[in-house]
Amino acid sequence: MKTEYDLTKMKSRPNPYAKRLKKQVTLRIRPDVIDYFKDMAEENGIPYQSLINLYLGVRS
């Protein structure tokens, strides 16, 4: 195994599983709930959508 690889010659290609990772949906959420997640997300330095996704994943 080489200690270093030259990745400049490597051809990039799209992830074939990317469509399965997440699905876009539309939700109607109260503004106070959105504000709650936005505040928490700002404190933790992550997007609020990611925080909601994490919360829903833990609860499922």
C-alpha positions as CSV (number, residue, x, y, z in Angstrom):
1,M,0.0,0.0,0.0
2,K,1.3,3.4,-0.9
3,T,1.8,6.1,1.7
4,E,0.3,8.7,-0.6
5,Y,-2.0,8.6,-3.6
6,D,-2.3,11.0,-6.5
7,L,-6.0,11.7,-6.6
8,T,-5.7,14.4,-9.3
9,K,-6.1,11.8,-12.1
10,M,-9.1,10.2,-10.5
11,K,-12.4,10.6,-12.3
12,S,-15.2,11.9,-10.1
13,R,-18.7,10.3,-10.4
14,P,-21.9,10.9,-8.6
15,N,-22.8,8.9,-5.6
16,P,-25.3,6.2,-6.8
17,Y,-26.9,6.0,-3.3
18,A,-27.4,9.8,-2.9
19,K,-31.1,9.7,-3.7
20,R,-31.7,7.1,-1.0
21,L,-30.0,9.1,1.8
22,K,-32.6,11.7,2.3
23,K,-36.0,12.5,0.8
24,Q,-37.4,16.0,0.5
25,V,-40.7,16.6,2.2
26,T,-42.9,19.6,3.0
27,L,-44.1,20.0,6.6
28,R,-46.3,22.6,8.2
29,I,-44.7,23.5,11.5
30,R,-45.7,26.2,14.0
31,P,-43.4,29.3,13.9
32,D,-42.5,28.9,17.6
33,V,-41.3,25.4,17.0
34,I,-39.1,26.5,14.1
35,D,-37.7,29.3,16.3
36,Y,-36.9,26.8,19.0
37,F,-35.0,24.6,16.6
38,K,-33.2,27.6,15.0
39,D,-32.1,28.8,18.4
40,M,-30.8,25.4,19.4
41,A,-29.1,24.9,16.0
42,E,-27.3,28.3,16.3
43,E,-26.0,27.4,19.8
44,N,-24.6,24.1,18.4
45,G,-23.4,25.5,15.1
46,I,-25.5,23.3,12.8
47,P,-28.3,24.0,10.3
48,Y,-31.7,23.8,12.0
49,Q,-33.0,21.3,9.3
50,S,-30.2,18.9,10.4
51,L,-31.2,19.4,14.0
52,I,-34.8,18.6,13.2
53,N,-33.7,15.5,11.2
54,L,-31.6,14.3,14.2
55,Y,-34.5,14.8,16.6
56,L,-36.9,12.9,14.4
57,G,-34.3,10.1,13.9
58,V,-33.9,9.7,17.6
59,R,-37.7,9.6,18.1
60,S,-38.4,7.1,15.4
